[in-house]
Amino acid sequence: LQTLSFLHTLTACIAMSALFNFQSLLVVVLLIICACAYTRALYPSLLDNNRDGFLGVFWKAARIGERKSPWVAVACLVMAAVVLYSA
């Protein structure tokens, strides 16, 4: 009985994960890019000190958000419309 409960919980977690739904994955990536670009605009030293390793991903996301800001803004608007109007 405990095994069935564990499998049900595991299945529910996998079903809600953004990694297995492409639309949710795109939303998460866009949010990370926007949040990192905003954070770097307010506190540049926070992300500039961590260019290597795992935290370097956030520095790279901030650079993408800064350099491609018109494209990121359009992608955010399109994704917002898709999320709002999809059932």
For each residue, the residues with C-beta under 8 A, 3 or more apart:
1: 4 5
2: 5 6
3: 6 7
4: 1 7 8
5: 1 2 8 9
6: 2 3 9 10
7: 3 4 10 11
8: 4 5 11 12
9: 5 6 12 13
10: 6 7 13 14
11: 7 8 14 15
12: 8 9 15 16
13: 9 10 16 17
14: 10 11 17 20
15: 11 12 20
16: 12 13
17: 13 14 20 21
18: 21 24 25 27 28
19: 25
20: 14 15 17
21: 17 18 24 25
22: 25 26
23: 26 27 82 83 86
24: 18 21 27 28
25: 18 19 21 22 28 29
26: 22 23 29 30 79
27: 18 23 24 30 31 79 83
28: 18 24 25 31 32
29: 25 26 32 33
30: 26 27 33 34 72 75 76 79
31: 27 28 34 35
32: 28 29 35 36 58 61
33: 29 30 36 37 61 62 64 65 72
34: 30 31 37 38 65 72 76
35: 31 32 38 39
36: 32 33 39 40 47 58 59 61 62 65
37: 33 34 40 41 61 62 64 65 66 69 72
38: 34 35 41 42 65
39: 35 36 42 43 46 47 58 62
40: 36 37 43 44 46 47 48 59 62 65 66
41: 37 38 44
42: 38 39
43: 39 40 46 47
44: 40 41 47 48
45: 48 49
46: 39 40 43 49 50
47: 36 39 40 43 44 50 55 58 59 62
48: 40 44 45 51 59
49: 45 46
50: 46 47 53 55 56 58 59
51: 48 56 59
52: 55 56
53: 50 56
54: 57
55: 47 50 52 58 59
56: 50 51 52 53 59 60
57: 54 60 61
58: 32 36 39 47 50 55 61 62
59: 36 40 47 48 50 51 55 56 62 63
60: 56 57 63 64
61: 32 33 36 37 57 58 64 65
62: 33 36 37 39 40 47 58 59 65 66
63: 59 60 66 67
64: 33 37 60 61 67 68 72
65: 33 34 36 37 38 40 61 62 68 69 72
66: 37 40 62 63 69
67: 63 64
68: 64 65 71 72
69: 37 65 66 72 73
70: 73 74
71: 68 74 75
72: 30 33 34 37 64 65 68 69 75 76
73: 69 70 76 77
74: 70 71 77 78
75: 30 71 72 78 79
76: 30 34 72 73 79 80
77: 73 74 80 81
78: 74 75 81 82
79: 26 27 30 75 76 82 83
80: 76 77 83 84
81: 77 78 84 85
82: 23 78 79 85 86
83: 23 27 79 80 86
84: 80 81
85: 81 82
86: 23 82 83
87:
